[in-house]
Amino acid sequence: MITATSSFKDNLSLLPSIEGVVRLDLIDESGAVVASIDNQPGKQGSLAVYQYLLAEFGALDAKAAMHGLEVFAEHTEDAKNRPGAHPNIDRLLEIAGGAPALRIEVIKV
């Protein structure tokens, strides 16, 4: 597991490659896909973080969400100040705050 710094850019450089990943699906306890993160500009950082959280924690539970918030570094504070501006961080805040855990499924080429 990485030790997160205060810089998202620096943290991102420590994460595994997302090459070959088309998207991630986030799946609730009933098996429904509640969100997807596509491999496209503007979402690739979130894709890398969520893929990393799956590898480290096996699911997106409160412990994984808390670590993810550390990895997002300065963007976490911005998300707290501007709800809705960073939906993938908002999701981590919700789960860290007690929302149900999600399963993460990686869809590769």
PAZAPA-4460 file (N, C-alpha, C; in steps of 0.05 Angstrom, whole numbers, plus 32768, in hexadecimal, padded with zeros to 4 digits):
% residues 109
    n_x    n_y    n_z   ca_x   ca_y   ca_z    c_x    c_y    c_z   seq   type   mol
   8011   7FE8   8000   8000   8000   8000   8012   8019   8000     1      M     A
   800A   802C   7FF0   801A   8045   7FEF   8015   8056   8008     2      I     A
   8029   8066   800E   8025   807B   8022   801E   8094   8012     3      T     A
   8006   809E   8016   7FFC   80B5   8006   800B   80CE   800F     4      A     A
   8011   80DF   7FFB   801D   80F9   8001   8006   810E   7FFF     5      T     A
   800E   8127   8002   7FFA   813C   8000   7FF5   8145   7FE4     6      S     A
   8001   8137   7FD0   7FFD   813E   7FB4   7FF1   8127   7FA4     7      S     A
   7FDA   812C   7F98   7FCC   8118   7F89   7FDE   810F   7F71     8      F     A
   7FEB   8122   7F64   7FFC   811B   7F4E   8012   8108   7F56     9      K     A
   801F   810D   7F6D   8033   80FC   7F77   8028   80E0   7F7E    10      D     A
   8011   80E0   7F8B   8004   80C6   7F92   7FFD   80B6   7F79    11      N     A
   7FF3   80C4   7F65   7FEC   80B7   7F4C   8003   80A8   7F3F    12      L     A
   801B   80B5   7F41   8033   80A8   7F35   803B   808E   7F43    13      S     A
   8030   808A   7F5B   8036   8071   7F6A   8023   805A   7F65    14      L     A
   800D   8060   7F56   7FF8   804C   7F52   7FFD   803B   7F39    15      L     A
   7FF3   8023   7F39   7FF6   8012   7F21   7FE9   801E   7F08    16      P     A
   7FF3   8016   7EF2   7FE9   8020   7ED8   7FCC   8018   7ED3    17      S     A
   7FBE   8029   7EC5   7FA2   8022   7EBD   7FA1   801A   7EA0    18      I     A
   7FB8   8015   7E94   7FB9   800D   7E78   7FA9   7FF3   7E75    19      E     A
   7F98   7FF2   7E61   7F88   7FDB   7E5B   7F6E   7FDA   7E6A    20      G     A
   7F69   7FED   7E7C   7F50   7FEF   7E8B   7F3D   8000   7E7B    21      V     A
   7F25   7FF6   7E76   7F11   8005   7E67   7F01   8015   7E7B    22      V     A
   7EF9   8009   7E92   7EEA   8017   7EA6   7EE9   8006   7EC0    23      R     A
   7EDF   8012   7ED4   7ED9   8005   7EEE   7EBB   8007   7EF2    24      L     A
   7EAF   7FF1   7EFB   7E93   7FF2   7F04   7E93   7FF0   7F22    25      D     A
   7E82   8000   7F2F   7E7D   7FFF   7F4B   7E62   7FF2   7F50    26      L     A
   7E62   7FDD   7F60   7E4B   7FCB   7F62   7E42   7FCA   7F7F    27      I     A
   7E28   7FCE   7F84   7E1D   7FCE   7F9F   7E18   7FB1   7FA8    28      D     A
   7E0E   7FAF   7FC0   7E0A   7F94   7FCC   7DF5   7F84   7FBE    29      E     A
   7DE3   7F91   7FAE   7DCF   7F82   7F9F   7DD9   7F79   7F84    30      S     A
   7DF1   7F81   7F7D   7DFD   7F7A   7F63   7DF8   7F8F   7F4D    31      G     A
   7DEC   7FA5   7F54   7DE7   7FBA   7F40   7DFF   7FCC   7F3C    32      A     A
   7E05   7FD3   7F24   7E1A   7FE6   7F1E   7E10   8002   7F25    33      V     A
   7E1C   800F   7F39   7E12   8029   7F42   7E22   8040   7F36    34      V     A
   7E3A   8039   7F2B   7E4A   804E   7F1E   7E60   8040   7F0E    35      A     A
   7E6A   804F   7EFB   7E81   8045   7EEB   7E95   805C   7EE8    36      S     A
   7EAE   8055   7EE6   7EC3   8069   7EE1   7ED1   8060   7EC8    37      I     A
   7ECE   806F   7EB3   7EDA   8069   7E99   7EF6   8072   7E97    38      D     A
   7F06   8064   7E86   7F21   806C   7E81   7F21   8082   7E6C    39      N     A
   7F1E   809A   7E75   7F1D   80B1   7E62   7F29   80C9   7E71    40      Q     A
   7F33   80DD   7E62   7F3F   80F4   7E6F   7F2C   8101   7E83    41      P     A
   7F37   8109   7E9A   7F27   8115   7EAF   7F1D   8100   7EC3    42      G     A
   7F1F   80E7   7EBC   7F17   80D2   7ECF   7F2D   80BD   7ED4    43      K     A
   7F43   80C0   7EC6   7F58   80AC   7EC9   7F65   80AB   7EE4    44      Q     A
   7F67   80C2   7EF2   7F71   80C2   7F0D   7F5F   80B2   7F1F    45      G     A
   7F45   80B7   7F1E   7F32   80A8   7F2E   7F33   808A   7F28    46      S     A
   7F35   8084   7F0E   7F37   8068   7F05   7F4F   805B   7F12    47      L     A
   7F66   8068   7F12   7F7E   805D   7F1E   7F7B   8059   7F3C    48      A     A
   7F6F   806D   7F49   7F6C   806A   7F66   7F59   8053   7F6D    49      V     A
   7F43   8051   7F60   7F30   803C   7F66   7F3B   8020   7F5F    50      Y     A
   7F4A   801E   7F49   7F56   8005   7F42   7F6A   7FFD   7F58    51      Q     A
   7F7A   8010   7F61   7F8D   800C   7F77   7F7F   8003   7F91    52      Y     A
   7F69   8010   7F97   7F5A   8009   7FB0   7F50   7FEC   7FAE    53      L     A
   7F47   7FE4   7F97   7F3E   7FC8   7F93   7F55   7FB5   7F98    54      L     A
   7F6D   7FBB   7F8D   7F84   7FAA   7F91   7F8D   7FA8   7FAE    55      A     A
   7F8B   7FBE   7FBC   7F94   7FBF   7FD8   7F7F   7FB5   7FEC    56      E     A
   7F66   7FBA   7FE7   7F51   7FB5   7FFB   7F3D   7FA0   7FF3    57      F     A
   7F3B   7F9B   7FD9   7F28   7F86   7FCF   7F0C   7F90   7FCB    58      G     A
   7F05   7FA7   7FD6   7EEA   7FB3   7FD3   7EEC   7FD0   7FDC    59      A     A
   7ED7   7FDF   7FD7   7ED7   7FFB   7FDF   7EC7   7FFD   7FF9    60      L     A
   7ED4   7FF8   800F   7EC8   7FFA   8029   7ED2   8013   8037    61      D     A
   7ECB   8017   8050   7ED2   8030   805E   7EF1   8033   8060    62      A     A
   7EFF   801E   8065   7F1C   801F   8068   7F29   8027   804D    63      K     A
   7F1F   801A   8037   7F29   8021   801C   7F23   803E   8015    64      A     A
   7F0B   8047   801C   7F02   8062   8016   7F14   8076   8024    65      A     A
   7F1A   8071   803D   7F2B   8084   804D   7F46   8086   8040    66      M     A
   7F52   806F   8038   7F6C   8070   802A   7F6A   807F   8010    67      H     A
   7F54   807A   8001   7F50   8087   7FE7   7F4F   80A5   7FEB    68      G     A
   7F42   80AE   8000   7F41   80CB   8005   7F5D   80D7   800A    69      L     A
   7F6E   80C7   8017   7F8A   80D0   801B   7F99   80D1   8000    70      E     A
   7F94   80BE   7FEF   7FA1   80BD   7FD5   7F98   80D5   7FC3    71      V     A
   7F7F   80DC   7FC5   7F75   80F3   7FB5   7F80   810D   7FC0    72      F     A
   7F8D   810D   7FD7   7F9C   8123   7FE2   7F8C   813E   7FE2    73      A     A
   7F97   8152   7FD4   7F8B   816D   7FD4   7F6F   816D   7FC7    74      E     A
   7F69   815A   7FB7   7F4E   8159   7FAA   7F39   8151   7FBE    75      H     A
   7F40   8143   7FD3   7F2D   813B   7FE8   7F21   8154   7FF6    76      T     A
   7F32   8167   7FFD   7F29   817F   800A   7F17   8190   7FF7    77      E     A
   7F1F   8191   7FDE   7F0F   819F   7FCA   7EF3   8192   7FC7    78      D     A
   7EF3   8177   7FC8   7ED9   8169   7FC6   7EC7   816F   7FDE    79      A     A
   7ED3   8171   7FF5   7EC4   8177   800D   7EB8   8193   800B    80      K     A
   7EC7   81A5   8000   7EBE   81C1   7FFD   7EAB   81C6   7FE6    81      N     A
   7EAB   81B3   7FD2   7E9A   81B6   7FBB   7E8C   819C   7FB4    82      R     A
   7E79   8194   7FC4   7E6B   817A   7FBF   7E60   8179   7FA2    83      P     A
   7E65   8162   7F95   7E5C   815F   7F7A   7E71   8165   7F65    84      G     A
   7E86   8173   7F6D   7E9B   817A   7F5A   7EAE   8162   7F54    85      A     A
   7EAF   8150   7F67   7EC1   8138   7F64   7EB0   811F   7F6D    86      H     A
   7E9F   8115   7F5B   7E8D   8100   7F63   7E9B   80E6   7F6D    87      P     A
   7EB3   80E0   7F62   7EC1   80C8   7F6B   7ECD   80CB   7F87    88      N     A
   7ED3   80E4   7F8E   7EDC   80E9   7FAA   7EC4   80EB   7FBC    89      I     A
   7EAE   80F7   7FB3   7E96   80F8   7FC2   7E8D   80DB   7FCB    90      D     A
   7E90   80C8   7FB9   7E88   80AD   7FBE   7E9A   80A1   7FD5    91      R     A
   7EB4   80A8   7FD4   7EC5   809F   7FEA   7EBE   80AB   8004    92      L     A
   7EB7   80C5   8004   7EAE   80D2   801C   7E95   80C5   8028    93      L     A
   7E83   80BE   8017   7E6A   80B1   801F   7E70   8096   802C    94      E     A
   7E81   8086   801F   7E87   806B   802A   7E97   806D   8044    95      I     A
   7EAA   8080   8045   7EB9   8084   805D   7EA7   808D   8074    96      A     A
   7E91   809A   806D   7E7E   80A4   8081   7E68   8090   8088    97      G     A
   7E6A   8078   807D   7E57   8063   8085   7E45   8058   8070    98      G     A
   7E46   8062   8057   7E36   8057   8041   7E40   803A   803C    99      A     A
   7E2E   8029   8030   7E36   800D   802B   7E4E   800B   8018   100      P     A
   7E5E   7FF6   801D   7E75   7FF0   800C   7E6C   7FE9   7FF0   101      A     A
   7E7E   7FEC   7FDD   7E78   7FE5   7FC1   7E8E   7FD1   7FB8   102      L     A
   7E86   7FC0   7FA5   7E99   7FAE   7F98   7EA3   7FBD   7F7F   103      R     A
   7EBC   7FB9   7F78   7EC8   7FC6   7F61   7ECF   7FB0   7F4D   104      I     A
   7EC6   7FB4   7F34   7ECC   7FA1   7F1F   7EDB   7FB0   7F09   105      E     A
   7EF3   7FA6   7F02   7F04   7FB2   7EED   7EFD   7FA5   7ED2   106      V     A
   7EF6   7FB6   7EBF   7EF0   7FAD   7EA4   7F08   7FB3   7E92   107      I     A
   7F15   7F9F   7E88   7F2D   7FA3   7E78   7F27   7F9D   7E5B   108      K     A
   7F39   7FA6   7E4A   7F36   7FA3   7E2D   7F35   7F86   7E26   109      V     A
***
